[in-house]
Amino acid sequence: MHLLSPPSGNITIMPARSYLIFGDIEGKLDVLCVECTKCARKGRYSVRGLIEKYGSKANMMKWKEQLNGDCPKRDAHGLHERCDLICPDLPKVLLKNSSA
């Protein structure tokens, strides 16, 4: 882990990894919403259920990539046409946590 000391004097601990794990949202979200920006596909997943199934240290981005495995737009020729899954609640939760 890297320790950074912001101007306020508080210490912020930065994880040494570049991906999210389910443990990062444990206790912050009850339900993880996932939606595609290119089509109407969307889903809601219990965070507790995801942690029970995959573990709190499971890579969320790998899990998200597996979700679009059966999407007909996953391998579209144009990049702007490809399936693009997002988790709209993640920025709100992660930004709120980092500014606390």
C-alpha positions in Angstrom: 0.0 0.0 0.0 1.1 3.6 -0.6 0.6 6.2 2.0 -0.2 9.7 0.8 -0.4 12.7 3.1 -2.8 15.3 1.6 -2.5 19.0 2.5 -5.1 18.6 5.3 -2.7 16.3 7.2 -5.0 13.3 7.0 -3.4 10.1 5.8 -5.1 8.3 2.8 -4.3 4.7 2.2 -4.2 3.8 -1.5 -4.5 0.1 -2.5 -1.6 -1.2 -4.6 -4.0 -2.8 -7.1 -5.6 -1.1 -10.1 -8.9 -3.0 -10.0 -11.9 -3.2 -7.7 -12.8 -6.2 -5.6 -16.2 -7.0 -4.1 -14.8 -6.2 -0.6 -14.4 -2.5 -1.8 -18.2 -2.1 -1.9 -19.1 -4.4 1.0 -21.1 -2.4 3.5 -21.4 0.5 1.1 -24.0 -1.0 -1.3 -26.6 -3.6 -0.8 -27.4 -4.0 -4.5 -25.0 -3.5 -7.4 -26.7 -2.2 -10.5 -25.2 -3.1 -13.9 -26.4 -1.7 -17.2 -25.3 -1.5 -20.8 -24.9 2.0 -22.4 -25.6 0.5 -25.9 -28.8 -1.5 -25.3 -31.6 -2.0 -22.8 -29.8 -4.8 -20.9 -29.5 -4.3 -17.1 -29.4 -6.2 -13.9 -29.3 -5.9 -10.1 -27.1 -8.1 -8.0 -27.0 -8.6 -4.3 -23.5 -7.6 -3.0 -23.8 -10.1 -0.2 -24.7 -12.8 -2.8 -21.8 -11.8 -5.0 -19.4 -12.0 -2.1 -20.8 -15.4 -1.0 -20.4 -16.8 -4.5 -17.1 -15.2 -5.6 -15.4 -14.0 -2.4 -14.6 -10.5 -1.1 -11.3 -10.5 -3.0 -12.7 -11.4 -6.4 -11.9 -9.0 -9.2 -15.1 -7.0 -10.0 -13.9 -6.0 -13.5 -13.4 -9.7 -14.5 -16.8 -10.5 -13.2 -18.3 -7.6 -15.2 -16.6 -8.8 -18.4 -18.1 -12.2 -18.0 -21.6 -10.7 -17.8 -21.6 -9.5 -21.4 -20.4 -12.9 -22.7 -23.7 -13.7 -24.4 -24.3 -10.2 -25.7 -24.6 -10.0 -29.5 -22.9 -6.6 -29.5 -19.9 -7.8 -27.4 -17.7 -8.3 -30.5 -19.2 -5.7 -32.8 -16.8 -4.4 -35.5 -17.0 -0.7 -34.5 -15.8 0.2 -31.0 -18.7 2.6 -30.5 -21.2 -0.2 -31.2 -19.8 -2.7 -28.6 -21.5 -3.7 -25.4 -20.5 -1.3 -22.7 -21.5 -2.4 -19.2 -21.3 0.1 -16.4 -22.1 0.1 -12.7 -23.7 3.6 -12.2 -23.6 3.5 -8.4 -19.9 2.7 -8.1 -18.5 6.3 -8.6 -21.0 7.7 -6.1 -20.0 5.1 -3.4 -16.2 5.3 -4.1 -16.0 9.1 -4.4 -18.1 9.5 -1.2 -15.8 7.1 0.6 -12.6 8.7 -0.6 -13.7 12.2 0.4 -14.7 11.2 4.0 
